[in-house]
Amino acid sequence: MFVRVGHRFARVESRRRAGRFVQGLLAGLVRVNCWTIAEAVGDTTPHGMQNLLSRASWDVDGVRDDLREVVVEQLGDQMRCWSSTRPAT
């Protein structure tokens, strides 16, 4: 999936950090914050994750659009089936 959004990050370091950030988000942490995400991916401090979210240069809208496309591709048929079987409200 990161192949699809990697070009949205201005620097390779930000791209790698974003991939690790997502790994941390998917790690099933009890508490989700930059400290716990950083620890889950092996960082000793949260500074890199905080920098990614607050100062790094990346195309936020582009990543959103790319992720929306992935979701539609992966779940689109399932969602159409689900919505057609729901009772009308």
Helices and strands as residue ranges (DSSP letters): H 2-5, G 6-8, H 12-25, H 34-40, H 47-54, H 60-85
